[in-house]
Amino acid sequence: MPTAAQGRTGEHRHPAGGRPRRAVTGLAALTLLALSACGAAPDAGDAEPEHVLIAGHQLASGTSFDQGLEEFAELVSEKTDGRVEVEVYPSAQLGGETELFENMRNGLVDIAVVAPGFIGEFVPEMSILSMPFLVTSRDQRDAIIEGPVGQELELELSEETDNQVLTYFGGGARQMFFNAPVEEPADLSGRLFRTQPSQMLSDAFGALGMQASNVAYGELYSALQQDVVSGADNEAMFIVAENFQEAAPHIYATNHEITIRPAVISEQTLESLPEDLRDSVLEAGEEAGAFARDLEAQEDDAALEELREDPSVTVVDADTEELAALVEPVWEEYAQEWEMEEMLATIRSLGEG
């Protein structure tokens, strides 16, 4: 099956003397037709890119994921002299994170930002990066993604899915938020809590006394309003961006995960590119990842402060040591199941001192 980068044109070669055909997906083609109808089609004299890569994420336009992928698109265009174009589709236009990852495997999407909890449906070991209260500082996060832990998980991802980590986004701290007050760990008991579709996460939050629900992200606001679920977790910046504090104004500041969000690229896509363009895409990915992580750290810190200052919102700082102690047995259970006890010990040691 041709990849999205091959753009349903099959091959990148073209007849001698002919012009390379621009590779686009059906969705991209519809977009171009719409632009043409509005008089916004590219000037006929402009050089068309040889390759078009389709990138998607589930968050709103203007968020750090979106800005990170847009930065990546600009860098790719610059580094390849316009030979490669990246089209960015925010707001789950190409599906939620599970669908995005499945569509990458089906050759319909080239690049996606996907949380480890979703990748864990296909590569369970990746879920270790989302274990609550395990990765709790940005220094620890950096040591993970830049060291042997990251390398081992990236190899596992490649072997199991034929995708590879282009770079890492993330860097915000996940907080819990509820539609009813939470003052202490005991108040979590019996709460119906939305999580990513990961058994490990369900068990981890279950260890805190909550019952997990896998409500779709796009339905979460109304689910909180209607008390289908009573709480969820996210970074402060995304709580604010999605206005979740309107439906769930009780923030339990747990800082239970410094997020590591792989931006994953199809290996078929990379292999379809000439070596010089491939190198440029990978280089652009590293630069865009650093940009996005710095941006998210700044915006997330500012958003948490904004929530603290909002008179309609209550922010309670959690006893994280007590909560972590409740979750630790879940870390150990899954590390044993995945035969990753040594990796768990390494990650914990990276967070010490």
C-alpha positions, 0 to 999 in steps of 0.5 A, spaced: 500 500 500 502 506 498 504 511 504 501 518 505 507 521 503 507 517 496 500 521 496 496 515 492 501 517 486 504 510 488 511 513 486 515 519 486 519 518 479 516 521 473 517 521 466 524 524 463 522 531 462 516 531 466 514 535 472 514 531 478 506 530 480 504 533 487 502 527 492 496 529 496 491 525 500 484 525 498 482 530 504 488 534 502 485 534 495 478 536 497 482 542 501 485 544 495 479 544 491 475 548 496 481 553 496 481 554 488 473 555 488 475 561 493 480 564 489 486 562 493 489 556 489 496 557 488 499 561 483 500 557 477 507 560 476 509 557 483 513 551 484 509 545 487 512 541 492 514 534 490 512 531 496 506 532 501 506 529 508 499 529 512 500 531 519 494 530 525 493 531 532 487 532 536 488 538 540 485 545 538 488 550 533 493 554 536 495 549 542 502 547 543 501 541 539 499 545 533 504 550 533 509 545 534 507 542 527 506 548 524 513 550 526 515 543 523 512 544 517 515 551 516 522 548 518 521 542 513 519 547 507 525 551 509 530 545 509 528 542 503 527 548 499 519 547 498 520 540 495 516 537 501 510 540 504 507 538 511 499 539 511 497 540 519 490 538 521 488 540 528 482 538 532 481 531 530 480 532 523 483 526 521 481 522 528 482 522 535 489 519 537 487 512 536 484 513 529 490 517 528 495 512 530 491 506 526 491 511 520 498 511 520 499 504 520 494 504 514 498 509 510 493 514 510 497 519 515 504 520 515 505 524 522 501 524 528 502 526 535 499 521 540 500 520 547 503 514 550 497 511 553 494 511 546 500 508 543 500 503 548 494 499 545 499 497 540 505 497 544 504 496 551 511 498 553 510 505 551 505 506 557 510 506 562 511 514 560 504 515 562 504 512 569 501 517 574 507 520 579 512 516 575 515 522 571 514 528 575 520 533 573 522 536 566 529 534 568 527 527 569 523 527 562 529 530 558 533 524 561 528 519 559 527 522 552 535 523 551 537 517 554 537 509 553 530 509 556 527 513 550 532 509 545 529 502 548 522 504 547 523 507 540 526 501 538 520 497 541 515 502 537 519 501 530 519 493 531 512 493 533 508 498 528 513 500 523 513 507 525 518 511 529 519 517 533 520 523 530 521 528 536 517 529 542 512 534 544 509 535 551 512 538 557 506 540 561 504 537 568 497 533 568 492 536 573 486 532 575 479 536 575 472 535 577 465 537 577 465 537 585 470 539 590 476 535 592 480 536 598 484 530 600 485 523 597 479 520 600 475 525 596 477 521 590 473 515 592 468 513 587 469 518 582 468 516 575 474 519 572 475 519 564 482 516 562 485 515 556 484 507 553 489 504 557 488 498 562 494 501 566 491 508 567 485 505 569 488 500 574 493 506 576 487 511 577 483 505 580 488 505 586 486 512 588 479 509 589 476 512 582 473 508 577 475 509 570 471 511 563 474 512 556 469 517 554 472 520 548 476 527 548 471 531 544 465 529 548 469 530 555 466 537 556 459 535 555 460 529 559 462 533 565 456 537 564 451 532 564 455 528 570 457 522 565 463 523 568 465 527 574 473 528 573 478 527 568 486 530 567 490 534 563 495 539 563 493 546 565 494 549 558 489 544 555 484 545 561 484 552 559 484 552 552 478 547 552 474 551 557 474 545 562 474 549 568 467 551 566 464 544 567 469 542 572 471 548 576 475 544 582 482 543 580 486 538 584 493 540 582 497 533 582 502 534 577 502 527 576 505 526 569 510 531 566 507 529 559 512 526 554 508 526 547 511 522 541 510 525 534 510 519 530 512 518 523 511 512 518 517 509 516 514 508 510 514 515 509 521 516 511 523 511 506 519 513 500 523 520 501 530 521 497 536 521 503 537 528 503 530 530 504 529 524 509 535 528 513 532 534 512 525 532 515 528 528 521 532 535 523 526 539 522 523 534 527 528 535 532 528 543 532 520 543 532 520 538 538 525 543 542 520 549 540 514 545 542 517 543 549 519 550 551 513 553 549 508 548 552 512 549 559 511 556 559 504 556 557 502 550 562 505 554 567 502 560 565 495 557 565 496 554 572 497 561 575 491 563 571 486 558 574 489 559 581 487 567 580 480 565 577 475 566 582 470 561 579 475 556 580 478 552 586 485 549 586 487 545 591 494 542 591 494 535 592 499 531 597 503 527 591 507 523 596 500 520 599 497 519 592 504 516 589 504 511 594 498 508 592 499 508 585 506 505 586 504 497 586 501 498 579 507 501 577 511 494 579 505 490 577 506 492 570 513 493 570 513 485 571 508 484 566 512 487 561 519 485 563 521 492 564 523 492 572 530 495 570 527 500 566 522 502 571 528 502 576 532 507 571 526 512 570 525 512 578 532 513 579 532 519 574 527 522 578 531 522 584 535 528 587 
